[in-house]
Amino acid sequence: MDIKALADSILSNIEKVIYGKPQKIRLIIAALLARGHILLDDIPGTGKTSLAKSLAVSIGGDVKRIQFTPDLLPSDVVGINFYSQKESDFVFRPGPIFSNVIIADEINRTTPRTQSALLEAMEERQVTIDGVTYPLAEPFIVIATQNPIESQGTFPLPEAQIDRFFMKLSLGYPDFRDEKAILTGHVSESPLKQLSAVCGIADIIEAQNQVRKVHSSDRINDYIIKISTATRESDRIRLGVSPRASLALLHAAQSWAAISGRDYIIPDDVKAVATPVLAHRIISASQSSLRVTEAAENIIDYIVDSVPVSVE
């Protein structure tokens, strides 16, 4: 399979709906092929939900949108056993989590109890209800959104939940030309309604399996470890990244190499994905800034630029 051609076709399809964000879209495709989950942290109206829906349509997968609210229960996410008079027994009713693409809209508006219902699903790709374990569909990706500027009526994600997200991204505002294209393209109806699949679920699963076979040399592994170690030793960081983050960085670099047309990782692959993979996993030494996410990104950028690449 030509993974680069597959990624390019998905990118071109999504760009019919989301204008001017090719790098962010490529990162999301890389996360999908690396079996990771995405947290889109941005202000309302920047296209977070449309991007998630476009991805689901492009890969021909089932998609479910969950609007997270304070009264949402864990059973509303994973499902519930209910007593059926027809069956004279308890019957399991699957929740929306049993889909290929889950859009967790405004995830920080629900309680920690409901947020934790996603932990097992995101990490182990299964849910356990009343002692019975149910496997989830493949591929499976959670694309969660949250609004960073609102705090009233929200429940900040705990560190354990944030660490489950493979990448954290922000789309940001479009430039003048792209915003004009948005106005022109949405005059009559959303282009999302005209979107169709460019591949199938089987293609994504095959690509995911191939991505894990992308070669990582000792030189690359050393480079990844040096970056992770630097986050633990930096005076600007109170809590550095864990070995899980190092593994996520490796898998992201594998995926980025594959969608770039290579079956081996080069240092530039690691650099391309380091910030979205690592920035949300650190706690900076100073939390006085209201733009904590931005500060963390700057710190990771500095570390990546300062850590030397091992020479073979």
C-alpha positions in Angstrom: 0.0 0.0 0.0 1.2 3.5 -0.8 0.5 5.3 2.5 1.7 8.6 1.2 -0.9 8.5 -1.6 -3.6 7.5 0.9 -2.7 10.3 3.2 -2.6 12.8 0.3 -6.1 11.8 -0.9 -7.6 12.1 2.6 -5.9 15.5 3.0 -7.2 16.8 -0.4 -10.7 15.6 0.5 -10.7 17.3 3.9 -9.4 20.5 2.4 -12.7 20.8 0.5 -14.2 21.7 3.9 -11.3 23.0 6.0 -9.3 25.8 4.2 -5.7 26.8 4.8 -4.7 24.2 7.5 -2.8 21.4 5.6 -0.2 21.0 8.3 -2.8 20.5 11.0 -4.8 18.1 8.9 -1.6 16.1 8.1 -0.9 15.8 11.8 -4.4 14.5 12.4 -4.0 11.9 9.6 -0.7 10.9 11.2 -2.4 10.5 14.6 -5.1 8.3 13.0 -2.5 6.0 11.3 -0.6 5.8 14.6 -3.8 4.8 16.4 -3.8 8.0 18.5 -6.4 10.4 19.8 -6.7 14.1 19.2 -7.6 17.0 21.5 -8.5 20.1 19.6 -8.1 23.1 21.9 -9.5 26.2 20.3 -12.0 29.0 20.4 -15.5 28.3 19.0 -16.2 28.6 15.3 -12.7 27.6 14.0 -13.9 24.4 12.4 -13.0 21.8 15.0 -16.2 19.7 14.7 -16.3 20.1 10.9 -12.7 18.8 10.7 -13.6 15.7 12.7 -16.7 15.0 10.6 -14.7 15.5 7.4 -12.1 12.9 8.5 -14.9 10.4 9.4 -16.5 10.8 6.0 -13.2 10.6 4.1 -12.3 7.2 5.6 -15.8 5.8 5.2 -16.2 5.1 8.9 -19.0 5.3 11.4 -19.0 8.6 13.3 -20.8 9.5 16.5 -20.9 13.0 18.1 -21.3 13.2 21.9 -22.2 16.6 23.3 -20.6 16.7 26.7 -22.7 18.5 29.3 -22.7 18.5 33.1 -25.6 16.1 33.3 -24.1 13.5 30.9 -23.6 10.1 32.6 -20.9 7.4 31.8 -23.7 5.1 30.6 -24.6 7.8 28.0 -21.1 7.3 26.5 -20.3 3.6 26.9 -23.8 2.0 27.0 -26.0 0.3 29.6 -27.6 -3.0 30.5 -31.4 -2.6 30.7 -34.1 -5.1 31.5 -36.1 -6.1 28.4 -39.5 -7.4 29.1 -39.5 -9.0 25.7 -36.4 -11.0 26.4 -37.1 -11.4 30.1 -33.5 -10.6 30.7 -31.0 -7.8 30.8 -29.9 -6.7 27.3 -26.8 -4.5 26.5 -27.5 -1.3 24.7 -24.2 0.0 23.2 -23.4 3.6 23.6 -22.0 6.0 21.0 -18.4 5.0 21.9 -18.9 1.9 19.6 -18.0 3.8 16.4 -14.9 4.4 14.4 -14.7 8.2 15.0 -15.9 9.7 18.2 -16.4 13.5 18.3 -16.3 14.4 22.0 -17.6 17.9 21.7 -16.7 20.3 24.6 -15.3 17.5 26.7 -14.3 19.8 29.5 -18.0 20.6 30.2 -18.8 17.2 31.7 -18.0 15.9 35.2 -14.7 14.0 35.9 -16.8 10.8 36.4 -18.0 11.0 32.8 -14.6 12.1 31.5 -13.1 9.0 33.1 -15.5 6.8 31.2 -13.3 7.5 28.1 -10.1 6.3 29.8 -10.4 2.6 29.3 -11.8 3.1 25.8 -9.0 5.4 24.7 -6.1 3.4 26.2 -7.3 -0.2 25.8 -9.9 0.1 23.0 -12.5 -1.7 25.1 -15.1 -0.9 27.7 -16.1 -3.0 30.7 -19.8 -2.8 31.8 -21.1 -4.9 34.7 -18.0 -7.1 34.6 -18.3 -7.8 30.8 -15.6 -6.5 28.5 -16.6 -5.3 25.0 -14.0 -4.6 22.3 -14.4 -1.4 20.3 -14.4 -1.1 16.5 -11.2 -0.7 14.5 -10.0 1.8 13.6 -11.0 3.8 16.6 -10.1 7.5 17.2 -11.5 10.1 19.7 -11.4 13.7 18.5 -12.2 15.8 21.5 -12.8 19.6 21.5 -12.6 22.1 24.2 -12.7 25.9 24.5 -9.6 27.2 26.4 -11.0 30.7 27.1 -14.0 29.6 29.1 -13.8 28.4 32.7 -17.3 28.9 34.1 -19.2 25.6 34.1 -16.2 23.6 33.0 -14.2 20.7 34.6 -10.5 20.8 33.6 -9.3 17.5 32.3 -7.1 15.7 34.8 -3.5 14.9 33.9 -4.3 11.2 33.4 -7.0 12.0 30.8 -4.8 14.6 29.0 -2.0 12.0 28.7 -4.4 9.7 26.8 -4.5 12.1 24.0 -1.8 11.4 21.4 -1.7 15.0 20.1 -3.1 18.4 21.2 -3.7 20.8 18.3 -5.1 24.3 17.8 -6.5 25.3 14.4 -6.3 29.1 15.0 -7.9 31.8 12.9 -7.7 31.6 9.1 -5.8 34.3 7.1 -7.7 36.8 4.8 -7.6 34.6 1.7 -8.7 31.4 3.5 -11.5 33.2 5.3 -12.7 34.6 2.0 -12.7 31.1 0.6 -14.8 30.0 3.5 -17.4 32.7 2.8 -17.4 31.8 -0.9 -17.6 28.0 -0.3 -20.5 28.2 2.2 -22.8 30.6 0.3 -25.5 28.0 -0.4 -24.7 25.0 1.8 -21.8 23.4 3.6 -19.3 21.5 1.4 -19.3 18.8 4.0 -22.7 17.6 2.6 -21.0 17.0 -0.8 -18.0 15.1 0.7 -17.6 11.4 0.0 -15.2 8.7 1.2 -11.8 8.3 -0.6 -10.9 5.0 1.1 -12.4 2.3 3.3 -11.9 1.1 6.9 -9.9 -1.8 5.6 -7.4 0.6 4.0 -6.9 2.5 7.2 -6.3 -0.7 9.2 -3.8 -1.9 6.7 -2.0 1.4 6.7 -2.0 1.4 10.5 -0.3 -2.0 10.5 2.3 -0.8 7.9 3.1 2.3 10.0 4.2 0.2 12.9 6.8 -1.5 10.6 8.5 1.8 9.7 12.1 1.4 10.8 13.6 3.4 13.7 17.4 3.2 14.1 19.3 3.4 17.3 20.2 6.9 16.4 16.6 8.0 16.2 15.7 6.1 19.4 18.6 7.9 21.2 17.3 11.2 19.9 13.8 10.6 21.2 15.1 9.6 24.6 17.4 12.7 24.8 14.4 15.0 24.1 12.3 13.2 26.8 15.2 13.4 29.2 15.7 17.1 28.5 12.0 17.8 29.5 12.7 16.1 32.9 15.9 18.0 33.5 14.8 21.5 32.3 14.5 24.3 34.9 11.6 25.6 32.9 9.5 22.4 33.4 8.1 21.2 36.7 7.0 17.8 35.4 8.6 16.2 32.3 7.2 13.7 30.0 6.8 10.0 30.8 8.0 6.9 28.9 4.5 6.7 27.4 5.2 10.1 25.8 8.5 8.8 24.4 6.6 5.9 22.8 4.0 8.2 21.4 6.7 10.4 19.9 8.2 7.3 18.2 4.9 6.2 16.8 4.1 9.7 15.6 7.4 9.9 13.9 6.8 6.5 12.2 3.5 7.7 10.9 4.9 11.1 9.7 7.7 9.2 7.9 5.1 6.9 6.3 2.9 9.7 5.0 6.0 11.4 3.7 6.8 8.4 1.6 9.5 6.7 3.6 9.8 3.4 5.4 12.4 4.7 7.9 12.5 7.7 10.3 14.8 10.7 10.0 15.3 13.4 12.7 13.1 15.8 10.8 10.1 13.4 11.3 10.7 13.6 15.1 11.0 17.4 15.0 7.8 17.7 12.9 5.6 15.9 15.5 7.4 16.6 18.8 5.5 19.7 19.9 1.9 18.5 19.3 2.8 15.1 20.9 4.7 16.4 24.0 3.6 20.0 24.8 0.3 19.0 26.6 2.2 16.3 28.6 4.4 18.7 30.5 3.8 21.1 33.4 5.9 24.3 33.2 7.7 25.6 36.2 5.7 28.8 36.1 1.9 28.6 35.8 1.3 32.3 36.1 0.6 32.8 32.4 -2.9 32.4 31.3 -1.6 30.9 28.0 -0.2 27.8 29.6 -0.5 25.8 26.4 1.3 28.3 24.3 4.1 28.5 26.9 4.5 24.7 26.9 4.7 24.7 23.1 7.5 27.3 23.2 9.4 25.2 25.7 9.2 22.0 23.6 10.2 24.0 20.5 13.3 25.2 22.4 14.2 21.8 23.7 13.9 20.1 20.2 16.1 22.8 18.7 18.7 22.5 21.4 19.0 18.7 21.7 21.7 17.5 19.2 21.0 14.6 16.9 23.1 11.5 17.5 25.7 10.9 14.8 26.2 7.4 13.6 
